[in-house]
Amino acid sequence: MVCSAAPLLLLATTLPLVGSPVVQASQPGQSQAGGESGSGPLLDQESEAEESVLVSVYVHLDFSDKTWPPAVSRTLALPAASASSAPGPLLTGLRLTTECHVNHEGYFYCTCLSGYQWNTSICLHHSPCQSSHNHQPCGCLIFSHPEPGYCQLLPPGSPVTCLPTVPGILSLNSQLQMPGDTLSLTLLLNQEATNLSWFLRHPRSSSPILLQPGTQVSVTSSQGQAALSIANMSRHWAGEYMSCFEAQGFRWSLHKVVKVPLKATDVARLPDRLSISCPSPGFQLSCCIPSTNLIYTAAWSPGEGSRAFSFNASGSACFMLAVQRCPAANTMYTCDLQSPGLAPLRVPISITIIQDGDITCPEDSTVLTWNVTKAGHVAQAPCPEGKRGTVRRLCRPDGVWGPINSSCTDMRLLALFTSAKLLQAGQGRPAEEVPQILAQLPGQAAEASSPSDLLILLSTMKYLANVVAKARIQLDRSALKNLLITTDKVLDMDTGSLWTLAQARKPWAGSTLLLAVETLVCSLRPQDQPFAFSLPNVLLQSQLFGPAFPADYSVSFSTRPPLQAQIPGHSLAPLVHNGTEISITSLVLQKLDRLLPSNYGRGLGGSLYATPGLVLVISITAGDRASSQGEVIMDFGNMDGSPHCVFWDHSLLQGKGGWSKEGCQAQAASASPSTRCLCQHLTAFSLLMSPYAAPEEPALALLTQVGLGASILALLVCLGVYRLVWRVVVRNKVAYFRHAALLNMVLCLLAADTCFLGSPLLPPGPRSPLCLAAAFLCHFLYLATFFWMLAQALVLAHQLLFVFHQLPKHRVLPLMVLLGYLCPLGFAGVTLGLYLPQGQYLREGECWLDGKGGAFYTFVGPVLAIVGVNGLVLAMALLKLLRPSLSEGPPAEKRQALLGVIKALLILTPIFGLTWGLGLATLLEEVSTVPHYIFTILNTFQGVFILLFGCLMDRKVQEALRKRFCGAQAPTTTISLATNESYTLEHSKGRSDTAR
């Protein structure tokens, strides 16, 4: 069988080879038929007699009357010749492959006939006859003048079908994909293939859409195999799938049709619930479905006394039911959508009959027509033309109409939203389609008239931002201007009628806008920089720096309040690598801070803050990568109140966003009263002004300095006292443990107060090593003071519980040292490592723990716990004192020993407990100045309290001092503060003391 071909540019002949095994196609002269002929490729073939081969010869036929003879398009069978009549190969057939037509402009449109195709090398240099994607089989090209080219024969296939052999097989898991399923297409190749691409042609669409990896699309390839997987199938993924590739010098395309049934949410019901009063003139029900490649019919039930009909509108097929008689009782109507081979899709619509005595809302025709509706039901009305959705109005239980809620959305905006969403999923060409969608957004923003329009617009911008970030698309100035114009219009929308209602549905709508704009403004092409653009609510400045960037980058905006920002050169230097260009984009969004939800991160509490009315976004792009690290200094002008330098953290509250102060701190400007912020990262910044600022009165600062000075002096006196009386007061083990703990408390508190008093002289901030060291030492030393207090309490508690058990000094003292120094060192080290990277370690402008974050609680928590343990020891001592046991020794001795324990705990424990209880109270925003003053007095005078109540009120210390300075005789019998054991001083020691 000879496979058919057709007209011009190639003559293909079937030759039975007879005679010489080597045949060369010759080039004859001018054709007598008015045409030209040229030689084609050489043929070298060895074969047996009567074997046929295909020889290609280029022949250009030019018909003077411009009429194509139909006979030429048929296979030309030449008469057979005997082998003896011809010395060489015999021409037995003629098949033409290419047909060319000349248009009125003189261009040649050359089409390949069945079984032939243009070679890919020729396709790359000529335009296709019809605009199509570059991966379709090359069947028609445009030539500016006749060229010696021709369509080539595709690899031959079966002699029965006469179809070419495609070098691959395309298979799929199922032609019918249910909603939510995962589609899998697999291409098996038997030849080496290149330029493999996947396409989808939607129903009733002529142009295929490129499929690329996205949130739903994944593409894999390996040796001899390629696969396409699409997750969560829906009607948007129904159509004809094409796998296009190049192999054997040709372009190939394999096709599979996939059908996806509709789901219930694809069906629009109007209404979905209706209450009517009978008798009524009748009512209409409808269910509308979008266009699909499946054929659907609708059957209504019940259908008695009704008339069903259908119509097409705005790309949807609507099935209507006109009910002419009012049903006798409440009825559930069902719209059964049926498609061959599928289970019916049942869509219910509830009809409620209003009975006599039911509470109803009256008919209202002020804006829309609202019929009489039963109380508790929602009346529905269609959207205006060009919009999709429903208008709803609740009839309250008392028979009063509620507000009108509209979900109507502009259909053009919905189309843009769907395109952007499918771009993110993997359909389309982002570099081409993102600018096209951005060009249409300003007009849609100007026409937005409902909260649904606003939310859909914000979602569209979010999807575009995701696509740009993932594909690393660079936008030109025109696209960026369209984005900024859209943003300006969105920020200028009416807050009451649009933003408030939109935020009631999605409180994080403002955060969505900020994230989208943040992402998109960083995508300006380098060749379009520098670029500046200004609108009432949006101000942008973008600059491009080469390797030789200036020492510091600074930018200013004429806003109210005026805004300035600076990035030091040492922060930009690490970004330059081998000539990398740096792009710095600064964007001011006015009014946005008031549209963001009132969410606050750690250290900001739950109070409401005032904002300056603007948000500053700074981003740096080094090469093709965005950098989030960098030091930025911002001057927000003169602001009243207590400022908090913050940024919008999109990761807070499970992605809903919130204000955070991590890595940011406020600083006093050196030459002006303006508010200056220093942040260690790049993002969207602003200020939060607290209405309940912590009092910063000069009297408190003076009182702190005086109290610390008095405390340091008292602790030095305490050390001097111990220097004089140490041998006298530590003559038994319990007294030694107690005074050793007190001595270490004095040393730790003295060092801590000295460090805290000198810390204001150090440069504040997390970048100052001296400030970090001072904060760490203060944290450690203050904690060590309280842990030594705990060690003292534990020793005394042991003596109260186990009166006759002696404590070995060589075991107890090392344990006290570990508890007094190792535990606070662990707390201080963990706090530094945990909160310093988060920017929550230092308080703004001070070298002390952040009072709003978790760092401060790692100090206050252990302190209050120790105070609580001391309280338990105090209660235990009181019980022992009030209920003495006969077995514990003489009551008088027992009472005298316990009084020494109670004396220290009864005074110091309430003082320390009250001090840090007030310390927690001062963290509250609404607290008055009184707790601040009380806390300052109790905290700074701790050294004085220890001198008075821990040292000088001790009887042994008093007796030793009297003996030292007054020469009074000390008693020969001493009672331990924690035990009943008594002993008599050595006579030699007594005589020695008397002699002195």
Rosetta blueprint (number, residue, H / E / L):
1 M L
2 V L
3 C L
4 S L
5 A L
6 A L
7 P L
8 L L
9 L L
10 L L
11 L E
12 A E
13 T E
14 T E
15 L E
16 P E
17 L L
18 V L
19 G L
20 S L
21 P L
22 V E
23 V E
24 Q L
25 A L
26 S L
27 Q L
28 P L
29 G L
30 Q L
31 S L
32 Q L
33 A L
34 G L
35 G L
36 E E
37 S E
38 G L
39 S L
40 G L
41 P L
42 L L
43 L E
44 D E
45 Q L
46 E L
47 S L
48 E L
49 A L
50 E L
51 E L
52 S E
53 V E
54 L E
55 V E
56 S E
57 V E
58 Y L
59 V E
60 H E
61 L L
62 D L
63 F L
64 S L
65 D L
66 K L
67 T L
68 W L
69 P L
70 P H
71 A H
72 V H
73 S H
74 R L
75 T L
76 L E
77 A E
78 L L
79 P L
80 A L
81 A L
82 S L
83 A H
84 S H
85 S H
86 A L
87 P L
88 G L
89 P L
90 L L
91 L L
92 T L
93 G E
94 L E
95 R E
96 L E
97 T L
98 T E
99 E E
100 C E
101 H E
102 V E
103 N L
104 H L
105 E L
106 G L
107 Y L
108 F E
109 Y E
110 C E
111 T E
112 C E
113 L L
114 S L
115 G L
116 Y E
117 Q E
118 W L
119 N L
120 T H
121 S H
122 I H
123 C H
124 L L
125 H L
126 H L
127 S E
128 P E
129 C L
130 Q L
131 S L
132 S L
133 H L
134 N L
135 H L
136 Q L
137 P L
138 C L
139 G L
140 C E
141 L E
142 I E
143 F E
144 S L
145 H L
146 P L
147 E L
148 P L
149 G L
150 Y L
151 C L
152 Q E
153 L E
154 L L
155 P L
156 P L
157 G L
158 S L
159 P L
160 V L
161 T L
162 C L
163 L L
164 P L
165 T L
166 V L
167 P L
168 G E
169 I E
170 L E
171 S E
172 L E
173 N L
174 S L
175 Q L
176 L E
177 Q L
178 M L
179 P L
180 G L
181 D L
182 T L
183 L E
184 S E
185 L E
186 T E
187 L E
188 L E
189 L E
190 N L
191 Q L
192 E L
193 A L
194 T E
195 N E
196 L E
197 S E
198 W E
199 F E
200 L E
201 R E
202 H L
203 P L
204 R L
205 S L
206 S L
207 S L
208 P L
209 I E
210 L E
211 L E
212 Q L
213 P L
214 G L
215 T L
216 Q L
217 V E
218 S E
219 V E
220 T E
221 S E
222 S E
223 Q L
224 G L
225 Q E
226 A E
227 A E
228 L E
229 S E
230 I E
231 A L
232 N L
233 M L
234 S L
235 R H
236 H H
237 W H
238 A L
239 G E
240 E E
241 Y E
242 M E
243 S E
244 C E
245 F E
246 E E
247 A E
248 Q L
249 G L
250 F E
251 R E
252 W E
253 S E
254 L E
255 H E
256 K E
257 V E
258 V E
259 K E
260 V L
261 P L
262 L L
263 K L
264 A H
265 T H
266 D H
267 V L
268 A E
269 R E
270 L E
271 P L
272 D L
273 R E
274 L E
275 S E
276 I E
277 S E
278 C L
279 P L
280 S L
281 P L
282 G L
283 F E
284 Q E
285 L E
286 S E
287 C E
288 C E
289 I E
290 P E
291 S L
292 T L
293 N L
294 L L
295 I L
296 Y L
297 T E
298 A E
299 A E
300 W E
301 S E
302 P L
303 G L
304 E L
305 G L
306 S E
307 R E
308 A E
309 F E
310 S E
311 F E
312 N E
313 A E
314 S L
315 G L
316 S E
317 A E
318 C E
319 F E
320 M E
321 L E
322 A E
323 V E
324 Q L
325 R L
326 C L
327 P L
328 A L
329 A L
330 N L
331 T E
332 M E
333 Y E
334 T E
335 C E
336 D E
337 L E
338 Q E
339 S L
340 P L
341 G L
342 L L
343 A L
344 P L
345 L E
346 R E
347 V E
348 P E
349 I E
350 S E
351 I E
352 T E
353 I E
354 I E
355 Q L
356 D L
357 G L
358 D L
359 I L
360 T E
361 C E
362 P L
363 E L
364 D E
365 S L
366 T L
367 V L
368 L L
369 T L
370 W E
371 N L
372 V L
373 T E
374 K E
375 A L
376 G L
377 H L
378 V E
379 A E
380 Q E
381 A E
382 P E
383 C L
384 P L
385 E L
386 G L
387 K E
388 R E
389 G L
390 T E
391 V E
392 R E
393 R E
394 L E
395 C E
396 R L
397 P L
398 D L
399 G L
400 V L
401 W E
402 G E
403 P E
404 I E
405 N E
406 S E
407 S L
408 C L
409 T E
410 D E
411 M H
412 R H
413 L H
414 L H
415 A H
416 L H
417 F H
418 T H
419 S H
420 A H
421 K H
422 L H
423 L H
424 Q H
425 A H
426 G L
427 Q E
428 G L
429 R L
430 P H
431 A H
432 E H
433 E H
434 V H
435 P H
436 Q H
437 I H
438 L H
439 A H
440 Q H
441 L H
442 P H
443 G H
444 Q H
445 A H
446 A H
447 E H
448 A L
449 S L
450 S L
451 P H
452 S H
453 D H
454 L H
455 L H
456 I H
457 L H
458 L H
459 S H
460 T H
461 M H
462 K H
463 Y H
464 L H
465 A H
466 N H
467 V H
468 V H
469 A H
470 K H
471 A H
472 R L
473 I L
474 Q L
475 L E
476 D L
477 R H
478 S H
479 A H
480 L H
481 K H
482 N H
483 L H
484 L H
485 I H
486 T H
487 T H
488 D H
489 K H
490 V H
491 L H
492 D L
493 M L
494 D L
495 T H
496 G H
497 S H
498 L H
499 W H
500 T H
501 L H
502 A H
503 Q H
504 A H
505 R H
506 K L
507 P L
508 W L
509 A H
510 G H
511 S H
512 T H
513 L H
514 L H
515 L H
516 A H
517 V H
518 E H
519 T H
520 L H
521 V H
522 C L
523 S L
524 L E
525 R L
526 P H
527 Q H
528 D H
529 Q L
530 P L
531 F E
532 A E
533 F E
534 S E
535 L L
536 P L
537 N L
538 V E
539 L E
540 L E
541 Q E
542 S E
543 Q E
544 L E
545 F E
546 G L
547 P L
548 A L
549 F L
550 P L
551 A L
552 D L
553 Y E
554 S E
555 V E
556 S E
557 F E
558 S L
559 T L
560 R L
561 P L
562 P L
563 L E
564 Q E
565 A E
566 Q E
567 I E
568 P L
569 G H
570 H H
571 S H
572 L H
573 A H
574 P H
575 L H
576 V L
577 H L
578 N L
579 G L
580 T L
581 E L
582 I E
583 S E
584 I E
585 T E
586 S E
587 L E
588 V E
589 L E
590 Q E
591 K L
592 L H
593 D H
594 R H
595 L L
596 L L
597 P L
598 S L
599 N L
600 Y E
601 G L
602 R L
603 G L
604 L L
605 G L
606 G L
607 S L
608 L L
609 Y L
610 A E
611 T L
612 P L
613 G L
614 L E
615 V E
616 L E
617 V E
618 I E
619 S E
620 I E
621 T E
622 A E
623 G L
624 D L
625 R E
626 A E
627 S E
628 S L
629 Q E
630 G E
631 E E
632 V E
633 I E
634 M E
635 D E
636 F L
637 G L
638 N L
639 M L
640 D L
641 G L
642 S E
643 P E
644 H E
645 C E
646 V E
647 F E
648 W E
649 D E
650 H L
651 S L
652 L H
653 L H
654 Q H
655 G H
656 K L
657 G L
658 G E
659 W E
660 S E
661 K L
662 E L
663 G L
664 C E
665 Q E
666 A E
667 Q E
668 A E
669 A L
670 S L
671 A L
672 S L
673 P L
674 S L
675 T E
676 R E
677 C E
678 L E
679 C E
680 Q E
681 H E
682 L L
683 T L
684 A E
685 F E
686 S E
687 L E
688 L E
689 M E
690 S E
691 P L
692 Y L
693 A L
694 A L
695 P L
696 E L
697 E L
698 P H
699 A H
700 L H
701 A H
702 L H
703 L H
704 T H
705 Q H
706 V H
707 G H
708 L H
709 G H
710 A H
711 S H
712 I H
713 L H
714 A H
715 L H
716 L H
717 V H
718 C H
719 L H
720 G H
721 V H
722 Y H
723 R H
724 L H
725 V H
726 W H
727 R H
728 V H
729 V H
730 V L
731 R L
732 N L
733 K H
734 V H
735 A H
736 Y H
737 F H
738 R H
739 H H
740 A H
741 A H
742 L H
743 L H
744 N H
745 M H
746 V H
747 L H
748 C H
749 L H
750 L H
751 A H
752 A H
753 D H
754 T H
755 C H
756 F H
757 L H
758 G H
759 S H
760 P H
761 L H
762 L L
763 P L
764 P L
765 G L
766 P L
767 R L
768 S L
769 P H
770 L H
771 C H
772 L H
773 A H
774 A H
775 A H
776 F H
777 L H
778 C H
779 H H
780 F H
781 L H
782 Y H
783 L H
784 A H
785 T H
786 F H
787 F H
788 W H
789 M H
790 L H
791 A H
792 Q H
793 A H
794 L H
795 V H
796 L H
797 A H
798 H H
799 Q H
800 L H
801 L H
802 F L
803 V L
804 F L
805 H L
806 Q L
807 L L
808 P L
809 K H
810 H H
811 R H
812 V H
813 L H
814 P H
815 L H
816 M H
817 V H
818 L H
819 L H
820 G H
821 Y H
822 L H
823 C H
824 P H
825 L H
826 G H
827 F H
828 A H
829 G H
830 V H
831 T H
832 L H
833 G H
834 L H
835 Y H
836 L L
837 P L
838 Q L
839 G L
840 Q L
841 Y L
842 L E
843 R L
844 E L
845 G L
846 E L
847 C L
848 W L
849 L E
850 D L
851 G L
852 K L
853 G L
854 G H
855 A H
856 F H
857 Y H
858 T H
859 F H
860 V H
861 G H
862 P H
863 V H
864 L H
865 A H
866 I H
867 V H
868 G H
869 V H
870 N H
871 G H
872 L H
873 V H
874 L H
875 A H
876 M H
877 A H
878 L H
879 L H
880 K H
881 L H
882 L H
883 R L
884 P L
885 S L
886 L H
887 S H
888 E H
889 G L
890 P L
891 P H
892 A H
893 E H
894 K H
895 R H
896 Q H
897 A H
898 L H
899 L H
900 G H
901 V H
902 I H
903 K H
904 A H
905 L H
906 L H
907 I H
908 L H
909 T H
910 P H
911 I H
912 F H
913 G H
914 L H
915 T H
916 W H
917 G H
918 L H
919 G H
920 L H
921 A H
922 T L
923 L L
924 L L
925 E L
926 E L
927 V L
928 S L
929 T H
930 V H
931 P H
932 H H
933 Y H
934 I H
935 F H
936 T H
937 I H
938 L H
939 N H
940 T H
941 F L
942 Q H
943 G H
944 V H
945 F H
946 I H
947 L H
948 L H
949 F H
950 G H
951 C H
952 L H
953 M L
954 D L
955 R H
956 K H
957 V H
958 Q H
959 E H
960 A H
961 L H
962 R H
963 K H
964 R H
965 F H
966 C H
967 G L
968 A L
969 Q L
970 A L
971 P L
972 T L
973 T E
974 T E
975 I E
976 S L
977 L L
978 A L
979 T L
980 N L
981 E L
982 S E
983 Y E
984 T E
985 L L
986 E L
987 H H
988 S H
989 K H
990 G H
991 R H
992 S H
993 D H
994 T H
995 A H
996 R L
